[in-house]
Every structure is written in structure tokens, then in C-alpha cells.
Amino acid sequence: MKRALVTALLGGLFLVPAWAGPGHDHGDEAAPVSAGGPQRQPDGSVFLPKAAQRQMEVRTVPVSGAELPRSHELQGVVVMDPNAGGKVQPIQAGRLVAPPQGLPNLGQRVQRGQLLAYVEPAAGALERSAQAAQVAELKSLLGLAEKRQARLKELADTVPRREIEVAQAEVTGLQARIGALGQGLSGREALLAPVSGVIAASNAVVGQVVDARELVFEVVDPKQLRIEALAYDVALANDVGAAFLASADAQPQALRFLGGATRLREQALPLNFSGANGGTSGLALGQAVRVVVQSRSTVKAYAVPAKALMKNPSNQTIVWVKQAPERFVPKLVQVQALDGVQVAVTQGLEEGDRVVVQGATLVNQVR
């Protein structure tokens, strides 16, 4: 009887629930707090509740295949339009002198023929002394010629008119030679604006000594710039259908193809483009840009925004496709440029796939 009672008491003791003390976690709270929140599934897909989709502003659009032009993305640079820009260079060495209104500032608008600066010729001492001696000699000859002309005019009734005209021509020639030499000694070369536009570059400082053909000013029309892109496929120059200035966060700016060179430069063929409807506004000389050139040939593809493209942990290009109301799956794709804002997906998508075109970055970050 006593042994049975002890056994019952021990059994009841083992049935009493034990509670862990503070700081001792036995895994009773191992379940995730956000079990119903966004999370990455073992197969790589993402579970995204409707509330999270609205908060992340996720937007999808169905894709449809179409015949899209084959495109190539080229590296380009903004250059000067030779008909709407020019360089100001002196034809002789000398010292820069500011005009009465001062030297022009960067960005200042100037008109064609406007005075920008003077260049005082910098001649050596021996050269200047030789010119001065030549001027003195010509002045002496001019004095004799003027006296002879005066005597012949007094004898106009007895001297043939031809001799008087020869004397007069001699005086005129000597005066012109003296004026030319005097201009070379004390004259200044005026640097004028070759075109109407703005000062894009200025290397002028008052008192600066410049050499002949040294660039002092550069004047351009900011609304008439050109873009030079390098194509490594020679056949591309004969198959240009359209061109765009690539921009990730703006509408594509249309370009007009002007022509391509017929001579390679550093194993590449330069292609020239100009802006269509102000397509080069806001650009600066020397700025690096991306040019998307569309050829006349086409390929079956799906057009999606470039911002929909993501990278997976293996650095492969993917897009997120909505497979179910709260399930998104990544798909590996092969793309090519289309117009600078959109890309053409040639492989990886199917007709009707709903591609994430807004909020794809946030979906790609779900872990």
C-alpha cells in the first residue's frame, strides 16, 4: 500500500509542467514573428502579401511579343558642330590685351564678329629695330618721290602726263609700305567671335603671352551640338534605321543620323548624330553619352522597361514575374538595347507573363 502511494506521487511530479527561468530559451518562440510577411521561398520565389505589394508600390504589366528592331548600344561623346561653333586662335605670338568691355566670361553669349580680345605682337629687339630702319628708309624715299611729283606737276604743260602718273603711283606705293610696316610694329590683332553662341572655354588672362594657333576661346551654340559614337561593326553604318540618346530616368531623345566615316580610327568607325527637336539640349562638350542605334532588321522579342532588369546572386540578368496573386518568381532573360529606356527581351519570357516594372528592386531584396 505504501509503495503504491509513493509511485503515484512520483508520477504526478513528472507530469507537472516545467517553466524556464529568465534568459533560458528552450525554443518555445522559434517561430518567426513575421511569418505572414514577405519572405524568400526555398525555390527562389518570393512570397509577397497584397498589403506588402501596395506598400512597396509593386506594379506589373503583361508582355506581348512583337517584331522589334535589332539595336546596338554605342559609346559616344558630345562634340562641336563645325557649322555652329568655332575656335578663336591668334595667327601670331603676342600678349593678350582686354578690349574696352573686358574679356568675356564663360557662358556669356556673343555675336558673330564681336571683339573678344587683342593680341599685341611680340617681336624681338633686333626685329623691331630692323623694321624701324626700314620704315625710316621708306620715309626718306617718300620725301624724294613727293618732291619729284611736285616738280612734275609744275611742268605739267611740258612733261608727258604719263611721267606724272608714274610719280604719283610711286608716292602712293611708298605710303602703303610705310603704313604696313607701322602696323606691324605697333598694330594689334583683333580676336573676333567666329559664330554666334556662348563662350564654352576660355584660356584668356590679361597680359598672358600666347603662341600662334594657341586656343584662346571656344564659342559654341548649345542648341546645335553633335554626338560622335564609335561603331566596331563596319556594316552598322549602312543599316541605321533610328537612333536615341540613352537615359535611364527620362524619355528617349531621338537623334538624326548624319553619316559615318569611311576610314577606321583606332579600329572603330566614327558615326555622327545630331539632335532632333532639341535632342542635345542640356549636354556639354566632351560629355560621355550612350547612343542606341536601331537597325532596319528585326527580331521577335518582348519590350520591357530597363528598370525591370535585376541581378541574381550569380550576377545573371533576371526579371520578376508574377505567377500567383502573392507569388513572384525570377526568370533568367537575355536582352538587348531597344531605345535607351526600354530593352528587348529575346529569351526567357513567354506570352502574357506579368513582369514587375515598378518596385522590382524591393522585390529582389526580399530574403
PyMOL commands that set and color helices and strands:
alter all, ss='L'
color gray80, all
select helices_A, chain A and resi 2-14+50-56+125-154+161-186+234-238+306-308+360-364
alter helices_A, ss='H'
color red, helices_A
select strands_A, chain A and resi 39-40+46-47+59-62+65-80+85-88+94-97+109-110+115-121+189-192+197-202+209-210+217-220+225-231+240-245+253-260+269-275+288-305+310-311+317-324+327-332+334-337+342-347+354-358
alter strands_A, ss='S'
color yellow, strands_A
deselect
rebuild
show_as cartoon
